[in-house]
């Protein structure tokens, strides 16, 4: 039996003429807002508010930034401006006390890193032999992961 696989699922259906449902809602809302401006405000103030509103509505309907709808860019902008900013690095000159404590810590680290005589060092060969001896079961141990 043959099944038909849908293709072009990213493309929205044109529902109202050449517009998708989202585009129609953006344009209808913008038009309604502009009509309210002209009905209740003086002409100069209505024009002053209607032009940017119409431009924003048209951008929401048709404009894409890097292949993404403009509404996603607006949402990302709001989230950026409203969220807390994490400053990764801000340089402040160290004080004399911080310099002295850093020097003491560096001297202590150098002292701790110095090899102590008489303590055997674990080399890569010895480490791999130890790991092999732990991984290989003896004759009386089962190969399952459970051991008594």
Backbone as a chain_set.jsonl record, in Angstrom:
{"seq": "XXXXXXXXXXXXXXXXXXXXXXXXXXXXXXXXXXXXXXXXXXXXXXXXXXXXXXXXXXXXXXXXXXXXXXXXXXXXXXXXXXXXXXXXXXXXXXXXXXXXXXXXXXXXXXXXXXXXXXXXXXXXXXXXXXXXXXXXXXXXXXXXXXXX", "coords": {"N": [[0.842, -1.17, 0.0], [0.54, 2.211, -0.776], [1.504, 5.317, 0.581], [0.798, 8.765, 0.823], [3.098, 11.226, 1.398], [3.137, 14.227, 3.167], [4.433, 17.259, 1.834], [6.404, 20.274, 1.923], [5.699, 21.379, 4.446], [6.354, 23.545, 5.945], [5.315, 25.769, 4.755], [2.701, 27.99, 5.096], [-0.854, 27.731, 4.769], [-2.741, 29.533, 2.353], [-5.372, 31.295, 3.297], [-7.191, 33.457, 3.321], [-7.673, 34.979, 0.57], [-4.68, 36.092, -0.886], [-3.39, 35.902, 1.519], [-2.129, 34.505, 4.578], [-3.633, 33.133, 7.573], [-2.482, 34.298, 9.883], [-1.227, 36.583, 8.787], [-3.48, 37.945, 7.884], [-4.81, 38.46, 10.306], [-2.939, 40.132, 11.613], [-2.919, 42.345, 9.829], [-5.655, 43.084, 9.854], [-6.001, 43.76, 12.561], [-4.217, 45.907, 12.756], [-5.371, 47.684, 10.922], [-7.85, 48.135, 12.182], [-6.982, 49.412, 14.534], [-5.86, 51.732, 13.444], [-8.156, 52.894, 12.355], [-9.537, 53.473, 14.705], [-7.793, 55.388, 15.751], [-8.136, 57.498, 13.853], [-10.835, 58.023, 14.226], [-11.164, 58.971, 16.836], [-9.164, 60.816, 17.454], [-7.501, 63.971, 16.773], [-6.701, 64.919, 13.341], [-3.937, 65.365, 12.748], [-2.595, 64.169, 14.962], [-3.628, 61.621, 14.745], [-2.564, 60.779, 12.28], [0.109, 60.869, 12.998], [0.278, 58.754, 14.817], [-0.811, 56.637, 13.361], [0.794, 56.035, 11.11], [3.336, 54.849, 12.026], [2.167, 52.655, 13.303], [0.854, 51.314, 11.217], [3.067, 50.669, 9.648], [4.386, 48.916, 11.405], [2.485, 46.874, 11.551], [2.448, 45.957, 8.882], [5.076, 45.071, 8.715], [4.992, 42.988, 10.606], [3.321, 41.291, 9.226], [4.555, 40.684, 6.705], [7.405, 40.962, 6.634], [10.564, 39.367, 6.927], [13.304, 38.323, 8.892], [16.355, 37.069, 8.328], [15.091, 34.75, 7.413], [13.268, 34.227, 9.407], [10.105, 34.931, 10.921], [9.023, 38.312, 11.562], [7.763, 38.725, 13.991], [8.947, 36.913, 15.736], [11.478, 38.005, 16.004], [10.844, 40.408, 17.259], [9.813, 39.403, 19.653], [12.119, 38.144, 20.683], [13.683, 40.419, 21.061], [12.217, 41.801, 23.069], [12.436, 39.899, 25.144], [15.184, 39.99, 25.534], [15.62, 42.648, 26.425], [14.099, 42.688, 28.765], [15.124, 40.704, 30.374], [17.52, 39.632, 32.875], [20.893, 40.678, 32.706], [23.857, 38.904, 32.167], [26.981, 39.526, 33.103], [29.955, 38.604, 31.907], [32.656, 39.235, 32.283], [34.259, 41.799, 33.927], [36.636, 44.123, 34.195], [38.474, 44.994, 37.006], [40.911, 46.77, 38.696], [43.281, 44.99, 40.596], [43.623, 45.096, 44.159], [46.236, 45.949, 46.53], [46.187, 44.16, 48.634], [44.846, 41.974, 47.47], [46.728, 41.27, 45.518], [48.849, 40.447, 47.177], [47.677, 38.234, 48.508], [47.247, 36.593, 46.319], [49.88, 36.05, 45.551], [50.755, 34.605, 47.776], [49.069, 32.39, 47.578], [49.951, 31.342, 45.127], [52.56, 30.625, 45.766], [52.043, 28.623, 47.66], [50.744, 26.762, 46.035], [52.803, 26.08, 44.284], [54.542, 24.878, 46.076], [53.001, 22.683, 46.839], [52.856, 21.296, 44.455], [55.375, 20.319, 44.053], [57.271, 17.379, 43.775], [57.268, 14.788, 46.221], [59.869, 13.109, 47.908], [60.371, 9.598, 47.926], [57.756, 8.769, 47.617], [55.972, 6.62, 45.6], [55.382, 7.019, 42.099], [52.502, 6.938, 40.057], [52.429, 5.528, 37.063], [51.395, 5.633, 33.583], [51.478, 3.067, 32.462], [51.416, 1.397, 34.736], [48.943, 2.142, 35.724], [47.199, 1.289, 33.682], [47.658, -1.487, 33.848], [46.624, -2.011, 36.383], [43.927, -1.325, 35.972], [43.279, -3.284, 34.08], [43.57, -5.598, 35.583], [41.488, -5.293, 37.361], [39.299, -5.41, 35.663], [39.318, -7.952, 34.435], [37.846, -11.032, 35.089], [38.383, -13.543, 37.603], [38.808, -17.17, 37.745], [36.845, -18.177, 39.509], [34.88, -16.235, 39.618], [31.795, -15.027, 38.344], [30.826, -13.879, 34.998], [28.822, -12.018, 35.006], [27.469, -8.837, 35.987], [26.864, -8.779, 38.656], [28.165, -9.377, 41.808], [28.909, -11.414, 44.625]], "CA": [[0.0, 0.0, 0.0], [1.328, 3.427, -0.934], [0.998, 6.447, 1.349], [1.268, 10.052, 0.33], [3.773, 11.963, 2.46], [3.003, 15.666, 2.927], [5.662, 18.01, 1.607], [6.298, 21.719, 2.116], [4.893, 21.605, 5.639], [6.72, 24.841, 6.527], [4.556, 26.809, 4.07], [1.355, 28.107, 5.635], [-1.919, 27.764, 3.758], [-3.359, 30.827, 2.051], [-6.771, 31.103, 3.663], [-7.992, 34.618, 2.938], [-7.043, 35.549, -0.615], [-3.251, 35.757, -0.938], [-2.837, 36.038, 2.87], [-2.342, 33.442, 5.552], [-4.49, 33.579, 8.669], [-1.713, 35.212, 10.732], [-1.068, 37.857, 8.082], [-4.778, 38.622, 7.877], [-5.092, 38.966, 11.658], [-2.067, 41.293, 11.847], [-3.378, 43.488, 9.026], [-6.975, 43.507, 10.325], [-5.802, 44.452, 13.827], [-3.579, 47.197, 12.475], [-6.378, 48.546, 10.282], [-8.807, 48.529, 13.218], [-6.339, 50.382, 15.409], [-5.742, 52.995, 12.699], [-9.508, 53.47, 12.268], [-9.807, 54.057, 16.023], [-7.001, 56.63, 15.83], [-8.755, 58.547, 13.039], [-12.173, 58.329, 14.715], [-11.182, 59.626, 18.141], [-8.077, 61.774, 17.641], [-7.366, 64.956, 15.685], [-6.081, 64.364, 12.145], [-2.473, 65.374, 12.851], [-2.184, 63.168, 15.946], [-3.999, 60.312, 14.198], [-1.538, 60.445, 11.278], [1.364, 60.65, 13.71], [0.231, 57.43, 15.427], [-1.234, 55.605, 12.413], [1.87, 55.664, 10.179], [4.192, 53.807, 12.606], [1.363, 51.466, 13.581], [0.663, 50.615, 9.942], [4.366, 50.099, 9.282], [4.631, 47.767, 12.272], [1.563, 45.812, 11.137], [2.928, 45.413, 7.608], [6.294, 44.317, 9.017], [4.574, 41.741, 11.241], [2.671, 40.425, 8.243], [5.319, 40.276, 5.526], [8.855, 41.083, 6.731], [11.292, 38.259, 7.553], [14.706, 38.602, 9.203], [17.104, 35.815, 8.225], [14.17, 33.643, 7.211], [12.354, 34.091, 10.539], [9.09, 35.994, 10.946], [9.375, 39.51, 12.331], [7.224, 38.611, 15.35], [9.939, 36.208, 16.55], [12.55, 38.962, 16.279], [10.311, 41.332, 18.261], [9.752, 38.659, 20.909], [13.485, 37.973, 21.176], [14.115, 41.728, 21.547], [11.584, 42.034, 24.369], [13.04, 39.005, 26.125], [16.534, 40.474, 25.824], [15.59, 43.873, 27.217], [13.468, 42.468, 30.063], [15.829, 39.716, 31.178], [18.734, 40.081, 33.552], [22.094, 40.517, 31.887], [24.953, 38.231, 32.844], [28.231, 40.097, 32.656], [30.936, 37.551, 32.057], [33.934, 39.722, 32.77], [34.403, 43.243, 34.052], [37.959, 44.289, 34.782], [38.758, 45.958, 38.062], [42.322, 46.641, 39.066], [43.4, 44.323, 41.903], [44.199, 45.901, 45.234], [47.509, 45.43, 47.037], [45.868, 42.985, 49.455], [44.553, 40.864, 46.552], [48.01, 40.861, 44.924], [49.615, 39.722, 48.184], [47.055, 36.927, 48.74], [47.487, 35.791, 45.118], [51.268, 35.601, 45.601], [50.826, 33.563, 48.8], [48.406, 31.208, 47.027], [50.817, 30.794, 44.088], [53.684, 29.968, 46.441], [51.524, 27.394, 48.261], [50.48, 25.822, 44.941], [54.094, 25.606, 43.804], [55.053, 23.962, 47.104], [52.2, 21.456, 46.791], [53.111, 20.612, 43.183], [56.713, 19.747, 44.089], [57.173, 15.958, 44.121], [57.816, 14.391, 47.519], [60.753, 11.953, 47.739], [59.982, 8.383, 48.602], [56.39, 8.384, 47.258], [56.012, 6.1, 44.233], [54.498, 7.693, 41.148], [51.652, 6.032, 39.296], [52.624, 5.799, 35.645], [50.305, 5.195, 32.715], [51.553, 1.61, 32.33], [50.941, 0.772, 35.969], [47.519, 2.418, 35.828], [46.469, 0.412, 32.765], [47.733, -2.84, 34.407], [45.683, -2.066, 37.493], [42.581, -1.341, 35.393], [43.079, -4.588, 33.443], [43.393, -6.614, 36.625], [40.168, -5.11, 37.935], [38.292, -5.743, 34.668], [39.357, -9.363, 34.053], [37.393, -11.857, 36.21], [39.15, -14.762, 37.864], [38.071, -18.39, 37.403], [35.701, -18.429, 40.371], [33.931, -15.133, 39.561], [30.986, -15.059, 37.135], [30.98, -12.745, 34.095], [27.74, -11.073, 35.165], [27.855, -7.652, 36.729], [26.572, -8.945, 40.07], [29.134, -10.162, 42.556], [28.458, -11.595, 46.005]], "C": [[0.891, 1.238, 0.0], [0.674, 4.569, -0.167], [1.593, 7.724, 0.785], [1.845, 10.836, 1.512], [3.633, 13.454, 2.173], [4.362, 16.331, 2.767], [5.372, 19.485, 1.772], [5.431, 22.034, 3.334], [5.245, 22.924, 6.326], [5.895, 25.973, 5.934], [3.137, 26.824, 4.63], [0.349, 28.192, 4.496], [-2.441, 29.172, 3.596], [-4.857, 30.667, 2.267], [-7.639, 32.238, 3.143], [-7.285, 35.318, 1.785], [-5.584, 35.137, -0.668], [-2.594, 35.778, 0.44], [-3.071, 34.778, 3.699], [-3.206, 34.002, 6.676], [-3.756, 34.567, 9.575], [-1.563, 36.582, 10.072], [-2.38, 38.637, 8.098], [-5.09, 39.208, 9.249], [-4.219, 40.176, 11.978], [-2.574, 42.525, 11.092], [-4.743, 43.982, 9.492], [-6.856, 44.251, 11.651], [-5.183, 45.821, 13.639], [-4.569, 48.171, 11.859], [-7.399, 49.016, 11.309], [-8.234, 49.569, 14.159], [-6.198, 51.742, 14.724], [-7.106, 53.675, 12.555], [-9.891, 54.113, 13.595], [-9.032, 55.353, 16.194], [-7.695, 57.757, 15.078], [-10.136, 58.935, 13.556], [-12.14, 59.178, 15.983], [-10.106, 60.684, 18.345], [-8.093, 62.808, 16.525], [-6.519, 64.375, 14.549], [-4.552, 64.286, 12.271], [-1.97, 64.282, 13.815], [-2.502, 61.752, 15.45], [-2.98, 59.869, 13.154], [-0.213, 60.107, 11.951], [1.412, 59.253, 14.347], [-0.047, 56.318, 14.411], [-0.092, 55.146, 11.504], [2.819, 54.63, 10.805], [3.423, 52.513, 12.906], [1.154, 50.655, 12.308], [1.976, 49.972, 9.49], [4.7, 48.862, 10.103], [3.738, 46.591, 11.886], [1.991, 45.155, 9.834], [4.198, 44.593, 7.834], [5.953, 42.988, 9.685], [4.013, 40.767, 10.217], [3.636, 39.864, 7.209], [6.836, 40.213, 5.702], [9.46, 39.875, 7.448], [12.749, 38.669, 7.744], [15.426, 37.262, 9.246], [16.184, 34.597, 8.137], [13.205, 33.41, 8.362], [11.33, 35.213, 10.492], [9.495, 37.128, 11.886], [8.872, 39.424, 13.764], [8.2, 37.88, 16.259], [11.104, 37.124, 16.91], [12.099, 39.952, 17.346], [10.257, 40.651, 19.628], [11.142, 38.478, 21.511], [14.029, 39.303, 21.715], [13.519, 42.062, 22.903], [12.21, 41.16, 25.443], [14.44, 39.471, 26.502], [16.488, 41.69, 26.74], [14.991, 43.661, 28.601], [14.229, 41.498, 30.951], [17.052, 40.335, 31.849], [19.932, 39.803, 32.657], [23.175, 39.862, 32.739], [26.248, 38.778, 32.28], [29.332, 39.092, 32.949], [32.237, 38.059, 32.675], [33.919, 41.236, 32.793], [35.689, 43.484, 34.822], [37.932, 45.358, 35.861], [40.197, 45.715, 38.486], [42.42, 45.998, 40.451], [44.056, 45.244, 42.923], [45.5, 45.249, 45.684], [47.278, 44.176, 47.882], [45.565, 41.767, 48.572], [45.832, 40.354, 45.885], [48.828, 40.026, 45.908], [49.015, 38.337, 48.42], [47.227, 36.023, 47.521], [48.92, 35.257, 45.114], [51.434, 34.486, 46.636], [50.201, 32.275, 48.274], [49.262, 30.552, 45.944], [52.007, 30.069, 44.709], [53.229, 28.652, 47.07], [51.248, 26.344, 47.19], [51.778, 25.255, 44.393], [54.701, 24.612, 44.796], [54.31, 22.637, 47.06], [52.494, 20.66, 45.524], [54.489, 19.955, 43.159], [56.635, 18.287, 44.511], [57.866, 15.671, 45.454], [58.664, 13.145, 47.312], [60.209, 10.765, 48.519], [58.565, 7.933, 48.275], [56.424, 7.868, 45.828], [55.007, 6.829, 43.346], [53.729, 6.637, 40.37], [51.789, 6.392, 37.823], [51.446, 5.261, 34.851], [50.302, 3.674, 32.566], [51.024, 0.898, 33.563], [49.44, 0.973, 36.134], [46.709, 1.509, 34.91], [46.529, -1.04, 33.242], [46.753, -3.01, 35.558], [44.248, -2.126, 36.984], [42.289, -2.685, 34.753], [42.842, -5.663, 34.493], [42.035, -6.474, 37.299], [39.069, -5.535, 36.966], [38.221, -7.232, 34.362], [38.92, -10.215, 35.246], [38.316, -13.067, 36.39], [38.276, -15.964, 37.579], [36.832, -18.591, 38.256], [34.688, -17.28, 40.396], [33.135, -15.222, 38.265], [31.212, -13.802, 36.29], [29.854, -11.741, 34.225], [28.212, -9.922, 36.022], [27.632, -7.79, 38.218], [27.611, -9.838, 40.718], [28.671, -10.254, 43.993], [29.513, -11.155, 46.975]], "O": [[1.892, 1.284, 0.715], [-0.538, 4.774, -0.243], [2.737, 7.754, 0.333], [1.155, 11.076, 2.503], [3.963, 13.909, 1.079], [5.316, 16.006, 3.473], [4.212, 19.898, 1.761], [4.528, 22.867, 3.255], [4.507, 23.375, 7.201], [5.783, 27.035, 6.546], [2.454, 25.8, 4.639], [0.663, 28.664, 3.403], [-2.57, 29.917, 4.567], [-5.529, 29.977, 1.5], [-8.71, 31.997, 2.584], [-6.403, 36.15, 2.0], [-5.272, 33.956, -0.513], [-1.371, 35.683, 0.535], [-4.075, 34.084, 3.539], [-3.477, 35.202, 6.722], [-4.338, 35.567, 9.994], [-1.748, 37.614, 10.717], [-2.384, 39.851, 8.303], [-5.582, 40.332, 9.344], [-4.705, 41.148, 12.555], [-2.647, 43.617, 11.655], [-4.971, 45.191, 9.524], [-7.529, 45.262, 11.854], [-5.582, 46.785, 14.292], [-4.605, 49.345, 12.226], [-7.776, 50.188, 11.304], [-8.928, 50.511, 14.54], [-6.394, 52.781, 15.354], [-7.196, 54.9, 12.627], [-10.502, 55.182, 13.612], [-9.567, 56.322, 16.732], [-7.83, 58.86, 15.608], [-10.57, 60.067, 13.345], [-13.013, 60.024, 16.176], [-10.147, 61.395, 19.349], [-8.637, 62.554, 15.451], [-5.724, 63.459, 14.76], [-3.95, 63.266, 11.939], [-1.024, 63.561, 13.499], [-1.749, 60.81, 15.701], [-2.573, 58.707, 13.142], [0.495, 59.188, 11.537], [2.477, 58.64, 14.405], [0.422, 55.192, 14.576], [-0.026, 53.966, 11.162], [3.089, 53.612, 10.169], [3.966, 51.415, 12.777], [1.268, 49.43, 12.33], [1.977, 48.842, 9.001], [5.228, 47.882, 9.578], [4.182, 45.443, 11.893], [1.908, 43.935, 9.695], [4.379, 43.542, 7.218], [6.559, 41.965, 9.365], [4.208, 39.557, 10.329], [3.549, 38.684, 6.867], [7.496, 39.47, 4.977], [8.926, 39.418, 8.458], [13.351, 39.286, 6.865], [15.139, 36.422, 10.099], [16.468, 33.548, 8.715], [12.397, 32.483, 8.303], [11.647, 36.326, 10.071], [10.211, 36.923, 12.867], [9.489, 39.992, 14.665], [8.278, 38.194, 17.447], [11.655, 37.026, 18.007], [12.873, 40.301, 18.238], [10.614, 41.254, 20.64], [11.321, 38.64, 22.718], [14.753, 39.317, 22.711], [14.22, 42.549, 23.791], [12.486, 41.638, 26.544], [14.84, 39.359, 27.661], [17.23, 41.759, 27.72], [15.341, 44.387, 29.532], [14.005, 41.468, 32.162], [17.542, 41.394, 31.457], [19.966, 38.803, 31.94], [23.375, 40.23, 33.896], [26.583, 38.531, 31.121], [29.603, 38.772, 34.106], [32.844, 37.377, 33.501], [33.602, 41.878, 31.792], [35.806, 43.087, 35.981], [37.439, 46.468, 35.658], [40.632, 44.571, 38.616], [41.722, 46.413, 41.377], [44.921, 46.055, 42.594], [45.823, 44.136, 45.271], [48.08, 43.243, 47.847], [45.981, 40.653, 48.891], [46.002, 39.148, 45.706], [49.428, 39.021, 45.527], [49.756, 37.36, 48.523], [47.342, 34.807, 47.673], [49.146, 34.117, 44.709], [52.17, 33.528, 46.401], [50.738, 31.189, 48.494], [49.296, 29.325, 45.851], [52.414, 29.013, 44.224], [53.96, 27.663, 47.016], [51.493, 25.158, 47.413], [51.846, 24.069, 44.07], [55.305, 23.619, 44.392], [54.918, 21.579, 47.225], [52.382, 19.434, 45.542], [54.738, 19.104, 42.305], [55.991, 17.978, 45.514], [58.912, 16.241, 45.764], [58.241, 12.219, 46.62], [59.665, 10.907, 49.614], [58.194, 6.811, 48.621], [56.855, 8.586, 44.926], [53.923, 7.206, 43.792], [54.258, 5.568, 40.067], [51.316, 7.443, 37.389], [50.607, 4.529, 35.377], [49.236, 3.059, 32.546], [50.28, -0.077, 33.459], [48.741, 0.086, 36.623], [45.653, 1.012, 35.303], [45.554, -1.772, 33.067], [46.119, -4.058, 35.682], [43.438, -2.892, 37.505], [41.171, -3.187, 34.864], [42.001, -6.542, 34.305], [41.486, -7.471, 37.769], [38.008, -5.979, 37.404], [37.139, -7.731, 34.052], [39.54, -10.144, 36.307], [38.94, -13.539, 35.44], [37.113, -15.803, 37.206], [35.844, -19.134, 37.763], [33.714, -17.357, 41.143], [33.708, -15.464, 37.203], [31.718, -12.794, 36.783], [29.921, -10.683, 33.598], [29.232, -10.019, 36.704], [28.162, -6.988, 38.987], [27.899, -10.93, 40.227], [28.109, -9.301, 44.532], [29.31, -11.235, 48.186]]}, "num_chains": 1, "name": "protein.A"}
